[in-house]
């Protein structure tokens, strides 16, 4: 008759092997997910850049490059660029530059920046997507949180906000979060 301690050791060893196997599988899936996300991000950037070039005023690729140059904002000596007006709903997020007002963003993005500005104003520090969803009165479920995270990451990539720590968002330097401009 096998001993109770021996049986416990066998079950413990089997459980540990299962945990180790699942951890290895999870690590493999995480690595595969990271690679897929990177590829997706690269295609997204390529798509947005082509869209920016094709929608540039005048249609010239050099105009698009000059318009997106930080600090340059596509201006010539003595010529002032006018702030852009409000974008249509569901529009792409433009690259932030000095002459571009927050109203150039769609309402969803303006709402995110306003929430971040409120946190900064109240001295409450960076905001997570779960906190954002809760503040907006949304259900804090993965689908809603991931939609907000996607928008927050898009704002980060375009220079509208900063990420001082992973998944903790705040305004980028020089962005006010209100409709008055940056």
Phi and psi in degrees as a GROMACS rama.xvg file:
@    title "Ramachandran Plot"
@    xaxis  label "Phi"
@    yaxis  label "Psi"
@TYPE xy
-70.3934  151.091  UNK-2
-80.4919  155.234  UNK-3
-64.4521  -42.1424  UNK-4
-63.242  -39.6246  UNK-5
-63.7979  -42.7738  UNK-6
-63.8526  -41.277  UNK-7
-62.2785  -41.846  UNK-8
-61.9851  -41.0434  UNK-9
-63.6166  -45.001  UNK-10
-66.3975  -39.8349  UNK-11
-62.8856  -44.6206  UNK-12
-63.9579  -42.3696  UNK-13
-64.1975  -41.312  UNK-14
-65.6722  -40.8384  UNK-15
-64.0371  -42.355  UNK-16
-60.6125  -40.3352  UNK-17
-65.0946  -43.7028  UNK-18
-61.5839  -45.6366  UNK-19
-60.8138  -42.8837  UNK-20
-63.5477  -42.1657  UNK-21
-67.3788  -37.6426  UNK-22
-62.5072  -43.5305  UNK-23
-61.5973  -42.2598  UNK-24
-65.703  -41.2555  UNK-25
-63.7796  -41.1133  UNK-26
-62.989  -41.398  UNK-27
-63.875  -42.9482  UNK-28
-66.3442  -40.1874  UNK-29
-61.1573  -43.6389  UNK-30
-64.3129  -41.8102  UNK-31
-65.0649  -40.4007  UNK-32
-63.6716  -43.3563  UNK-33
-61.3697  -42.6081  UNK-34
-65.1597  -41.4353  UNK-35
-66.9051  -40.3918  UNK-36
-63.795  -39.933  UNK-37
-62.8819  -45.2329  UNK-38
-62.6076  -42.279  UNK-39
-61.4025  -44.3023  UNK-40
-62.831  -40.8828  UNK-41
-63.7331  -41.3966  UNK-42
-67.4446  -37.3301  UNK-43
-63.4922  -44.7784  UNK-44
-63.1802  -44.3467  UNK-45
-59.8399  -43.7543  UNK-46
-62.5007  -43.3321  UNK-47
-68.8298  -37.9175  UNK-48
-67.0245  -41.9439  UNK-49
-63.2861  -41.5855  UNK-50
-61.5662  -39.8206  UNK-51
-66.1064  -41.0314  UNK-52
-65.7729  -43.1321  UNK-53
-71.5343  -26.9545  UNK-54
-100.145  7.92515  UNK-55
-65.5737  143.871  UNK-56
-60.6173  132.184  UNK-57
88.0382  -17.8213  UNK-58
77.1531  -0.735836  UNK-59
-87.8369  134.426  UNK-60
-59.3763  -31.153  UNK-61
-69.5827  -32.5536  UNK-62
-64.6596  -40.3124  UNK-63
-66.1549  -40.4109  UNK-64
-65.8507  -43.5806  UNK-65
-64.3615  -37.1617  UNK-66
-69.1302  -28.4103  UNK-67
-97.0656  -2.17752  UNK-68
-69.2539  123.702  UNK-69
-59.5745  133.883  UNK-70
82.6018  -34.6881  UNK-71
-76.6097  -41.1211  UNK-72
49.4436  23.3071  UNK-73
73.2626  19.4269  UNK-74
-95.3852  150.506  UNK-75
-103.763  169.052  UNK-76
-58.5636  126.426  UNK-77
80.398  -3.63008  UNK-78
-107.157  126.044  UNK-79
-97.369  131.239  UNK-80
-79.7493  138.274  UNK-81
-86.5545  143.553  UNK-82
-63.065  144.09  UNK-83
-74.9598  151.729  UNK-84
-87.2921  177.088  UNK-85
-59.0512  141.491  UNK-86
-84.9022  160.338  UNK-87
-74.3774  155.327  UNK-88
-59.0634  146.885  UNK-89
68.3781  20.72  UNK-90
-85.9017  167.679  UNK-91
-73.9047  158.292  UNK-92
-87.127  119.749  UNK-93
-75.1044  155.859  UNK-94
-68.0958  132.706  UNK-95
-71.289  134.556  UNK-96
-143.729  167.473  UNK-97
-59.1371  -40.8862  UNK-98
-80.0917  -1.45848  UNK-99
-94.3271  122.108  UNK-100
-82.0672  156.201  UNK-101
-61.0356  -26.9286  UNK-102
-67.5233  -8.04999  UNK-103
-72.5278  -14.4192  UNK-104
-89.0418  156.813  UNK-105
-70.2147  166.954  UNK-106
-57.8268  -39.2364  UNK-107
-61.6349  -43.561  UNK-108
-70.7398  -37.3142  UNK-109
-62.4267  -38.1132  UNK-110
-63.8923  -40.6881  UNK-111
-64.0436  -46.6017  UNK-112
-63.9853  -36.8341  UNK-113
-64.467  -40.2462  UNK-114
-64.5706  -40.7754  UNK-115
-66.1222  -39.0667  UNK-116
-64.5394  -39.4109  UNK-117
-61.4228  -42.1836  UNK-118
-62.059  -43.1562  UNK-119
-64.3607  -45.6821  UNK-120
-60.8906  -38.3529  UNK-121
-86.3764  -1.85341  UNK-122
67.2947  31.5134  UNK-123
-94.0351  -2.54183  UNK-124
82.8458  -173.686  UNK-125
-61.0747  160.878  UNK-126
-121.324  137.863  UNK-127
-92.0564  164.869  UNK-128
-67.3584  -33.1787  UNK-129
-64.1382  -42.9048  UNK-130
-64.8593  -37.7444  UNK-131
-63.4426  -46.5813  UNK-132
-59.7629  -43.3665  UNK-133
-63.6712  -43.3485  UNK-134
-64.5614  -31.61  UNK-135
-84.7135  0.303433  UNK-136
77.3373  18.8169  UNK-137
-87.3957  159.192  UNK-138
-69.3542  133.313  UNK-139
-86.3588  75.5358  UNK-140
-118.315  156.062  UNK-141
-51.6948  -40.7787  UNK-142
-62.5155  -44.5237  UNK-143
-69.6162  -42.0221  UNK-144
-65.1114  -41.9846  UNK-145
-67.1349  -34.622  UNK-146
-63.6473  -42.9574  UNK-147
-65.558  -41.1391  UNK-148
-61.2891  -40.5339  UNK-149
-61.8698  -43.938  UNK-150
-66.4416  -40.6568  UNK-151
-64.3167  -40.0876  UNK-152
-66.63  -35.6186  UNK-153
-65.901  -40.8742  UNK-154
-63.6851  -36.6562  UNK-155
-64.2238  -46.6681  UNK-156
-63.4566  -26.4201  UNK-157
-97.8574  3.05547  UNK-158
86.9147  12.9566  UNK-159
-86.9911  -23.7035  UNK-160
-143.05  169.591  UNK-161
-122.751  160.912  UNK-162
-128.155  85.601  UNK-163
-64.5599  -26.5789  UNK-164
-143.782  155.935  UNK-165
-52.7522  132.123  UNK-166
57.4451  21.5954  UNK-167
-119.618  117.499  UNK-168
-112.633  145.806  UNK-169
-146.722  174.21  UNK-170
-72.4433  148.584  UNK-171
-73.57  157.615  UNK-172
-59.7192  129.373  UNK-173
91.3297  -3.37556  UNK-174
-98.0052  131.032  UNK-175
-91.2863  -26.6048  UNK-176
85.9447  -11.9406  UNK-177
-98.3773  172.82  UNK-178
-74.1247  -2.19665  UNK-179
-75.3296  -15.5671  UNK-180
125.916  -178.899  UNK-181
